[in-house]
C-alpha cells in the first residue's frame, strides 16, 4: 500500500532529512534482500550485521528512502535520506504509523518475565475466547487471530510483523490481544511505539545473560517495558518476586500486585496439588483447575487478576479459569498404559527446571523413580549449564544428560560442561546419552510401572537445531512412540 513518507515519520526522532518528505513510498524493510523499487530501507545495526553495509545494494534496487543513523558519503539525489538517532526505535514507530497504529484499536496486554510468559498469554487468550471475545495472541508457540494459527519464529516478532498482525487482528474485529514480551524485544525496541492496555510481570531469574551481559542489564530490559506503559494502562506484578517492586518504580501505569504468600491486590492459596490439577482458594472462592504445580498457581492468579483488570466479572473469570488447560509443552502429561507417567516441559532455565522438579516431587509418593532427561542449548548462556545438571541430579532418581538444540556447538562439550555442576554424591545417578532420541529411549528402558519420566528443555518445539539445520523432533511424540513400542 502506498503511503507518504511524512506520515510514517510521525513521532520519529529525526535528526536530518535530505530530500522531500512528501515522497510516496511503498513498503518498509530492514532486510535489504526484500527491498524493491519505491520502498523504504531502514538500516539497523544488529548483533551480527549492520544494515548500513547494505545501503549501496538497496540503492541498486531503486528504493525511494533510506533511513539510517549514519549518512553515506555519497548521496544519491533520487533518494530521500533520513538520519535518525536510533534506527531500531524508528523502525518500530514507523511500522506502527505505516499500519495506522493498530495497537490503539484493541486492548493489548504484554507479559514479561523469565518464566510463565507463554502460559499466561496463552491462558488469557483461551479465557477471553471462551467468554466469546475476538482475540489475538503472540507467543513462543504460535500466533493466533480468532483461532487461526500463524507460525511463530520468535518469542516476540519484529515491529513490522507485530504491526501487520495487529492490523489483521483489528480488521477481524479483535477486542483483545495478548503478547509475550521478551527482554530481547525490549532491548531491540521491537515493542516501542505500541499502545499497551496492560503489562504483567511474572518473575526474574537467570536467563539470556549471553545477550545482556549481566543480570542487571537483563533486569533493566524488563523494567523498560513498564517504564513505557501509558498512564491509561495497568502494571500487574508478582510481588512474591523480589524484582516485582523494582519493575514499577518509574511506571506511569496504575500498579497492582498478585501473591500466594503475602498481602496483595489479588491473592490465592493452594488447597490441593496433584497430577489431576490444582484446587485453589482464589479471591475468596474455591476453584478447581486442570493445571498442575505451584508455578501454575502463580500463572492462573496472574490470568485471573488481568481478566478482572480488563473488566471481566468475578464469576465469569473464575468459571472460565476452571476450564483452562496448560499451553503445549508446559507440564504436558502423558498417562500411558504401561503405568509410566511422562511429562514434557519447556523448562530450559535453572528456575523453570527447579519449579517442575519441585512440583513433581511434591506430588509423587517417592516409592517410584523420577527419571529426568535434560540438556542445554548451544550458542546460549553457558553459565546455566552446570546449574541445570546440579538441580536435575539433586531432585531425580536418575538423570540422562543429552542434546537440546546444540546449534553450532559440539553437543558432547555442552554435556561435559553440564556435568561439572553434579555434586559428587550424585555422580552415580547421571548418564550421558548424546543423541536425544536415544536418551528418551534409555529413560523408558530404565523405567518401571509407576515411574515418572520428565523430558525437559524443548517442550512445544517440533525440531532440533544442529549446525544451522532444524531437523524434525518432537519430545512428546518421541516419548509416546517409545512407550507404545514397549507395549508390543
Order of alpha helices (4+ residues) and beta strands (2+ residues): beta-alpha-beta-beta-beta-beta-alpha-beta-beta-alpha-beta-alpha-beta-beta-beta-alpha-beta-alpha-beta-alpha-alpha-beta-alpha-beta-beta-beta-beta-alpha-alpha-beta-beta-alpha-beta-alpha-beta-alpha-beta-alpha-beta-beta-beta-alpha
